[in-house]
Amino acid sequence: MVLKERITHKISSLPISEPFQVHKKIEDTDDIESVLFLSSLGREDPLIEFILIIIPGASVKILKNHIEAIDCLYNSPPDIFFIHPDGRAESSPEFHLCHTIRDADYGGVVILITDCVKDAGGFPNISSTGFDSYILTTDNKERVEDAILSAIIHRKRREKYIITIDGSLNAFYTIDGDGRVHEINKKGTEKSGYSPKEIVKEEMYIGDVGTLEAFDELIQPLITFENTGKSFTHTIEEGNRIYQVQTNIQNVPTIGLVAVLTKTDITKTIYSNTLDILVNSITLLSHRDHYTAGHSSRVLHYTMYFAQTFGYDKDSQFSKALYFAAFLHDIGKIGIRDHLLLKSGKLTPEEQLEFCSHAEKGYEMLYHYEFLRDSLDLILYHHERQDGKGYPRKLKGDKIPLGSSIIAIIDAFDAITTNRPYQKALPCEKAISEVKNNFGTQFNGEIGEKFLSIITPELIDNTQAMASKPISLIAHELVETILKE
């Protein structure tokens, strides 16, 4: 029986449940505790001296016999395995041995020693056989050390997946199939609060280091050989951010199966493009009702000032929902007929019913915008009252969302301090008195006290002046504010 057949027969006859598994992580030469050296020269191989210097303290076993090497690999798998073929490497039994033990899931570092890379079929052939690197018999100590370190890195990346953020290696990750981080640079750790060493040592999940929380749900199922050469795009939300994740699956001969992910923050683009559409709707509405655009801007300004004064902006998710709701709270009026919007007299019961539908119409208009989902209820309920006599659901007291209660009082205050065709603006003091008289009935008293405590004639004047800016500019400033929080 020729040697190649004996190798195959020997490995296939082993009672293997987890063949040749090496579970420990090798990060550098200091982690190497065991070395196996297969060479027909035995201890006379000149490269052994270099290896003993580079990997001091490791136990070293030097063998000439392939079958003995297989027994050693199975019974006590080494951290690193050097193979020095006798003769032309590419067709040698040693190449067959490497390929066979890789098929049997030996996970340690394997390095080829050869006289000539060309004789071994070139580096792509060396790598595809299962070797992690190669050493030339003429190499000096520095080159041998470089080859060992290169092999360690190569082995760490085998069957791992590379992730880059925004297509830049500034934030770089290498993860395994379970989403555990095996390599990460300093830029990639910024959102985690951990150092690269801590993340790698603990094999932390990529979602826990501040990126790609959707890995196991969206990305992991794509990483298969069947998807080699394909590209996939997903849009995901993480916190207050929206990302586009492009996944390219590649089978790289020198590395193995690789998934290159480009995660691009498209939050500003999504917010800006959506608000551009909605601002156009508000602008069209303002051509019918000149009050609406300025009112939306003023309510937003009061709301932001209120939230920042009393710390509501510390909760970025709440403040985002509140600010968008304040800006868009009356957008449903685009579905209300002109003669109702502009009527100076009292509305009939039928007209009042139609007019009161604007909160629900606004909810329905915005329902399909995913990033506005937390704002929807605030818009829907901003005309509810503490005494349960509001609309559209007649909610009462604590059943009314906090954000709706904030918008309700600011909405009403701006309405009575702004000139309308059918109503003159109230002076500041009278407006404050009017609002106070409705604490506990129309308005949340606690929110009302806070809001009125910040009201001054100067704030009213500043708010009026701010609302004179183009509404598209105000929308742009809103996006910038939300993205900073």
LINTAQUI-V109634 format. One record per backbone hydrogen bond with DSSP energy under -0.5 kcal/mol. CO is the residue of the C=O (numbers start at 1). NH is the residue of the N-H. Records with the same first field share a line. If there is no record, write none. Layout:
# LINTAQUI-V109634
CO: NH ; NH
This chain:
# LINTAQUI-V109634
2: 6
3: 7
4: 8
5: 9
6: 10
7: 11
8: 12
9: 13
11: 14
14: 16
15: 17
18: 21
20: 107
21: 23
25: 27
28: 31
29: 32
31: 33
33: 59
34: 79 ; 80
35: 61
36: 82
37: 39 ; 63
38: 84
39: 42
41: 44
42: 45
45: 48
46: 49 ; 50
47: 51
48: 52
49: 53
50: 54
51: 55
53: 56
55: 58
59: 35
61: 37 ; 63
63: 39
65: 69
66: 70
67: 71
68: 72
69: 73
70: 74
71: 75
72: 76
79: 109
80: 36
81: 111
82: 38
83: 85 ; 113
84: 40
85: 87
88: 91
89: 92
92: 95 ; 96
93: 97
94: 98
95: 99
96: 100
97: 101
98: 102
99: 103
100: 104
101: 106
102: 105
109: 81
110: 132 ; 133
111: 83
112: 114 ; 135
113: 85
114: 137
116: 120
117: 120 ; 122
118: 121
119: 90
122: 126
123: 127
124: 128
125: 129
126: 130 ; 131
127: 130
133: 112
135: 114
136: 139
140: 144
141: 145
142: 146
143: 147
144: 148
145: 149
146: 150
147: 151
148: 152
149: 153
150: 154
151: 155
152: 156
153: 157
154: 158
155: 158
157: 160
161: 175
162: 261
163: 173
164: 166 ; 263
165: 168
168: 165 ; 171
170: 172
171: 165
172: 185
173: 163
174: 182 ; 183
175: 161
176: 179
179: 206
180: 176
183: 174
185: 188 ; 189
186: 189
187: 190
189: 192 ; 193 ; 194
195: 199
196: 200
197: 201
198: 202
199: 204
200: 203
204: 181
205: 208
206: 209 ; 211
207: 210
212: 215
214: 218 ; 219
215: 219 ; 220
219: 222 ; 223
220: 223
222: 224
224: 227
225: 228
227: 230
230: 249
232: 247
234: 236 ; 245
236: 243
238: 241
241: 238
242: 266 ; 267
243: 236 ; 245
244: 246 ; 264
245: 234 ; 247
246: 248 ; 262
247: 232 ; 249
248: 250 ; 260
249: 229
250: 252 ; 258
251: 253
252: 255 ; 256
255: 159
256: 252
258: 250 ; 260
259: 261
260: 248
261: 164 ; 263
262: 246 ; 264
263: 166
264: 244 ; 266
266: 270
267: 271
268: 272
269: 273
270: 274
271: 275
272: 276
273: 277
274: 278
275: 279
276: 280
277: 281
278: 282
279: 283
280: 284
281: 285
282: 286
283: 287
284: 288
285: 288 ; 289
289: 292 ; 293
290: 294
291: 295
292: 296
293: 297
294: 298
295: 299
296: 300
297: 301
298: 302
299: 303
300: 304
301: 305
302: 306
303: 307
304: 308
305: 309
306: 310
307: 312 ; 313
311: 314
312: 315
314: 316
315: 319
316: 320
317: 321
318: 322
319: 323
320: 324
321: 325
322: 326
323: 327
324: 328
325: 329
328: 331
330: 333
331: 334
332: 335
333: 336
337: 340 ; 341
338: 342
348: 352
349: 353
350: 354
351: 355
352: 356
354: 357
355: 358
356: 359
357: 361
358: 362
359: 363
360: 364
361: 365
362: 366
363: 367
366: 369
368: 370
369: 372
370: 373
372: 375 ; 376
373: 377
375: 379
376: 380
377: 381
379: 382
381: 384
383: 391
385: 388
386: 397
395: 385
396: 399
397: 400
401: 405
402: 406
403: 407
404: 408
405: 409
406: 410
407: 411
408: 412
409: 413
410: 414
411: 415
412: 416
413: 417
414: 417
415: 418
416: 426
420: 423
423: 420
427: 431
428: 432
429: 433
430: 434
431: 435
432: 436
433: 437
435: 438
436: 439
438: 441 ; 442 ; 443
441: 387
443: 440 ; 445
444: 448
445: 449
446: 450
447: 451
448: 452
449: 453
450: 454
451: 454 ; 455
452: 455
456: 460
457: 461
458: 462
459: 463
460: 464
461: 465
462: 466
463: 467
465: 468
466: 469
470: 473 ; 474
471: 475
472: 476
473: 477
474: 478
475: 479
476: 480
477: 481
478: 482
479: 483
480: 484
481: 485
482: 485
